[in-house]
Amino acid sequence: MLSFDVKAKEKKTAGVQTDIHKELIEQCKRGSSRAQYKLYQLYSGAMFNICMRMMNNRREEAEDLLQESFTMAFHRLDSFRYESTFGSWIKRIVINSCINEIKRRKAQLEFFDDIGNFENDADESTDLQEETYQATMSVQNVKKAMEQLPSGSQMIFSLYLLEGYDHREIAQILNTSESNSKSQYMRARKRVKEILKNMDHEKRYA
């Protein structure tokens, strides 16, 4: 089941964070290929899963983007200052790589355009409501339902629900407003619930 904790929102603390793999990261900065391989082994599995979700389970594309993201990360590693965990840092690179590839292919992301009724509702969503909502859904069925969403709305839904970003962060990633991110999420959430309900109905009467 998809519980509230699965969203994996990291606890952000003031100041510099201590990374458990700091020594390994420093070895990578010094050019150690062995250390780079170890760091890749530690994070590639989780990052590959993100690529698969973002690219709608297209394995070959996900593998290419994973390699591209880690190559980019190792080239930029000197800029990593431990202001976040390495996991958060590489995750942002992976997601941006996926979004750039999607934009390159489709020119622009598509969003729900009937969101007027969701402008106010978006601000009324509480953590308790989110927890109750997520606890009723299986990850597998949610991913299937997501495939029927417009590409941009699907992206927002995935970033918020599965990757753990908040709407302020999503707005920055997608270069949109925070209110639009909230509204698109609420519309996507409603549509996913409708799809899941239809899936359950078809299963019962098949």
C-alpha positions, -999 to 999 in steps of 0.1 A, spaced: 0 0 0 11 36 -6 14 51 28 21 87 37 57 78 47 65 65 12 66 100 0 100 101 15 100 138 23 134 145 39 136 164 71 153 196 63 175 212 90 192 246 91 228 248 81 251 222 65 239 186 66 263 157 75 264 131 47 271 95 58 291 90 26 312 122 29 346 104 28 335 84 -3 323 116 -19 356 134 -12 375 105 -28 353 109 -58 362 146 -59 398 136 -60 392 115 -90 390 80 -76 372 58 -101 368 31 -75 350 55 -52 328 67 -80 318 31 -87 310 25 -51 289 57 -49 271 46 -81 263 12 -66 249 29 -35 225 52 -54 219 38 -89 191 15 -79 169 42 -63 178 66 -91 169 41 -118 135 36 -102 129 73 -105 140 73 -141 116 44 -148 87 63 -132 94 95 -150 98 78 -183 67 56 -180 87 24 -175 106 27 -208 136 7 -196 161 16 -223 154 53 -220 156 51 -182 190 34 -184 204 60 -207 192 88 -185 206 72 -154 240 70 -170 238 105 -183 227 118 -148 256 101 -130 281 113 -156 268 149 -151 269 145 -113 305 133 -112 315 162 -135 297 187 -111 308 170 -79 331 198 -69 301 221 -66 285 197 -40 289 215 -6 269 192 17 240 218 19 218 188 13 223 150 13 240 135 -17 209 115 -23 188 147 -26 214 163 -49 217 134 -73 180 130 -73 174 166 -85 199 160 -113 181 128 -123 147 144 -123 159 174 -143 175 151 -168 142 132 -173 122 164 -175 146 179 -201 143 148 -222 105 148 -220 104 185 -230 129 178 -259 106 152 -273 72 168 -268 82 205 -270 61 213 -240 43 194 -212 6 191 -213 -16 200 -183 -52 198 -173 -70 230 -184 -102 225 -164 -87 234 -130 -108 265 -121 -128 245 -94 -96 233 -78 -79 266 -72 -93 270 -37 -94 233 -29 -57 229 -33 -50 250 -3 -74 230 19 -56 197 16 -43 186 50 -16 161 59 -43 139 74 -63 139 42 -32 131 22 -24 102 45 -59 88 43 -59 92 5 -26 75 -1 -32 46 23 -61 34 1 -40 30 -31 -16 4 -43 16 17 -59 11 -6 -89 -24 6 -97 -15 43 -91 13 40 -117 -11 25 -142 -36 52 -136 -10 79 -139 -3 69 -175 -37 83 -184 -29 118 -171 -16 147 -193 22 146 -193 27 178 -172 0 169 -147 15 134 -144 48 149 -137 35 171 -109 15 142 -94 46 119 -95 70 146 -81 47 153 -52 33 119 -43 61 95 -53 93 116 -52 85 137 -21 88 172 -34 66 200 -21 48 224 -44 73 252 -40 101 229 -51 79 215 -80 72 251 -91 109 258 -93 117 225 -112 89 230 -138 91 268 -140 55 273 -130 36 289 -101 31 271 -68 -6 276 -70 -7 260 -104 13 230 -91 -12 226 -63 -42 229 -86 -28 205 -111 -20 180 -84 -56 182 -70 -70 177 -105 -46 148 -112 -55 133 -78 -92 134 -86 -87 119 -120 -65 91 -105 -92 83 -80 -118 81 -108 -95 57 -128 -89 35 -98 -126 33 -91 -133 23 -127 -104 -3 -125 -119 -18 -94 -154 -18 -109 -141 -36 -141 -123 -61 -119 -153 -70 -99 -176 -75 -128 -151 -91 -153 
